[in-house]
Amino acid sequence: MKNIQITDPKNDNLIQQFGALYSIFKNVKNEGEMHFDLSRTRWLCPIIILPVAAYIAKTSSAFTPSENETTRAYLDTIHFPNGIRSVSKFEKYVQETRTYVPISVLERDKGSERENLESMFSNLVYKLLGSIRNTKRNILSYN
């Protein structure tokens, strides 16, 4: 199993984040299970952590959590790497936490449950971004 060391981007610049994501996956060529070492990370932005979570879920890969207590708590809060798959768990999450949007897994064959989870996810994002003028309108214009 190949070990991939994940480190923090140099800064919070979007280009740096994409560069960090590229460096994580540049040598992965359908190799199946990997081991993602997050032990040295102090912060993980969604651009980096979501593709890693998806890869772990798809390939049953392993990971070492961050040694940083704040980062480890963040990963637990967003339900890394497995995410939330049900409406009831999402509802419970929204009642308990109002700071982060959890990783949400929308399965194709779930029908109305998927639609409900998708709607709840969207509403939470709109609520968190509500202070930014015209956010909902701008997001919906891309659909």
C-alpha positions in Angstrom: 0.0 0.0 0.0 1.5 3.3 -1.1 1.8 6.0 1.6 0.8 9.6 0.7 2.0 12.4 3.0 -0.5 15.3 3.1 0.9 18.6 4.2 -0.6 22.1 4.5 -0.7 24.4 1.5 1.8 27.2 1.8 -1.0 29.7 2.4 -4.8 29.9 1.9 -4.5 31.1 -1.7 -6.8 29.0 -4.0 -3.9 28.3 -6.4 -1.8 26.9 -3.5 -4.7 24.7 -2.4 -5.1 23.2 -5.9 -1.3 22.8 -6.1 -1.5 20.8 -2.8 -4.4 18.7 -4.2 -2.4 18.0 -7.3 0.7 16.9 -5.3 -1.5 14.5 -3.4 -2.9 12.7 -6.4 -0.2 13.2 -9.1 1.4 9.8 -8.7 -1.9 7.8 -8.1 -2.6 5.8 -11.2 -5.5 3.5 -10.4 -3.4 1.9 -7.7 -6.3 1.1 -5.5 -5.8 1.2 -1.7 -3.5 4.0 -0.4 -2.6 5.2 3.0 -3.1 9.0 3.5 -1.0 10.4 6.2 -2.6 13.6 7.6 -0.5 13.6 10.8 1.4 16.8 9.9 -1.6 18.8 8.8 -2.8 21.8 10.8 -5.7 22.7 8.6 -7.5 21.0 5.7 -9.7 23.0 3.3 -12.6 21.4 1.5 -10.8 21.5 -1.9 -8.2 19.1 -0.4 -10.2 17.0 2.0 -13.3 16.1 -0.2 -11.3 14.4 -3.0 -9.3 12.5 -0.3 -12.5 11.4 1.5 -14.0 10.3 -1.8 -10.9 8.3 -2.7 -10.8 6.7 0.7 -14.5 5.7 0.4 -14.1 4.4 -3.1 -11.0 2.3 -2.5 -11.3 1.4 1.2 -8.0 3.2 1.7 -6.6 4.0 5.2 -5.5 7.2 6.8 -3.6 8.5 9.8 -5.4 11.4 11.4 -3.8 14.8 12.1 -1.7 15.1 15.3 -3.1 18.6 15.6 -6.0 18.5 18.0 -8.0 21.3 16.2 -7.6 19.6 12.8 -8.6 16.2 14.2 -11.7 17.8 15.8 -12.6 19.4 12.5 -12.3 16.1 10.6 -14.6 14.5 13.2 -17.1 17.3 13.0 -17.4 17.0 9.2 -17.6 13.2 9.5 -14.4 12.6 7.6 -14.0 10.3 5.7 -17.4 8.5 5.5 -19.7 11.5 5.6 -23.4 11.5 6.4 -25.7 9.3 4.4 -29.1 9.8 5.9 -31.6 12.6 6.5 -32.0 11.8 10.2 -28.2 12.0 10.8 -28.1 15.3 8.8 -30.9 16.8 10.9 -29.2 15.8 14.1 -26.0 17.3 12.8 -27.7 20.6 12.0 -29.2 20.8 15.5 -25.8 20.1 17.1 -23.4 22.1 14.9 -23.8 25.3 13.0 -20.2 26.0 12.0 -19.3 23.5 9.3 -21.1 21.8 6.5 -20.6 18.0 6.9 -19.4 15.7 4.1 -22.7 14.5 2.7 -23.0 11.3 0.5 -25.8 11.5 -2.0 -26.4 8.0 -3.3 -28.1 7.7 -6.7 -30.5 5.0 -5.8 -32.0 6.5 -2.7 -34.8 8.4 -4.4 -36.7 10.7 -2.1 -34.2 10.3 0.7 -31.5 11.6 -1.6 -33.7 14.6 -2.6 -34.4 15.4 1.1 -30.7 15.2 2.0 -29.8 17.3 -1.0 -32.4 19.9 -0.1 -31.2 20.0 3.6 -27.6 20.3 2.5 -28.5 23.2 0.1 -30.5 25.0 2.8 -27.6 24.7 5.3 -25.2 26.1 2.7 -27.6 29.0 2.0 -28.0 29.7 5.7 -24.2 29.8 6.3 -23.7 32.0 3.3 -26.8 34.1 3.9 -24.8 37.2 4.9 -23.3 37.4 1.4 -25.6 39.4 -0.9 -27.3 37.5 -3.8 -25.6 34.2 -2.9 -28.6 32.0 -3.4 -29.5 33.6 -6.7 -25.9 33.3 -8.0 -25.6 29.7 -7.0 -29.0 28.8 -8.6 -28.0 30.5 -11.8 -25.3 27.8 -12.3 -27.8 24.9 -12.2 
